[in-house]
Amino acid sequence: MSLGEAFLVLAAGLLAGTINTIVGSGTLVTFSTLLALGYDPVVANVSNTIGLVPGSLSGAVGYRRELRGQRRRLLRLGPAAAVGGLVGGGLLLVLPEDAFDAIVPVLIGLGCLLVAAQPWINRRLGRDGDDTVPSRGGLLLLWLIFATGIYGGYFGAAQGVLMMAIMGLLLDENLQRLNAVKNVLALLVNGVAAIVFVLLADPDWAAVGLIALGATVGGQIGATVGRRLHPAALRAFIVVVGVLAIWRLLA
């Protein structure tokens, strides 16, 4: 890897870490960068997933204030996300590379619609998003987080969009607090999948290190920016990123 290529991967990691903390889809930046530099798709995906784990941790730490009072929620949803990430990571190593190509844009598109429609849905259900309202969703929420974890462990582009859509629809909660939970769940998904890849795959450790460094810094930038966004602005950003993810995947 030349010096110029190393700088490009580092910059991609920085941007991915920032985007992932605010909403998700940073994978599209780093994965596409590695592909453009000639990496094998599976090696690029594996290296990218491992490299983004420190960025996910950085973003979760940046949102620690919004995580207060959500310990029970994390203990309930965390295992579902982690097991999903384990399954998804295993699937990446055994399924054809294009196995999810048809369904992924549909899932992201549905997620964007749900995020955009969340205020209207909440009004129809008589919910106002007050932080004091207890968690809802039950088994449906757990299964959907588990399914999103599978997708996140397999590829991960826009898993944050899907998680925000699911939690926004099934939980009575402030959007920023849900974003904090999303960062922890994404950390669990990526972390478990990364362990699978370290043990069973062949990552490019130079790329992993550069992405990790950039994503760690980006996680703090994303937390600073994301926490200051008005809920309507955050919702709009999620939808825009989701639409761009669909466009990039279809392209």
Summary of the structure (lengths in Angstrom):
residues: 251
radius of gyration: 16.8
end to end distance: 26.7
largest distance: 57.1
contacts: 978
relative contact order: 0.24
helix: 80%
strand: 0%
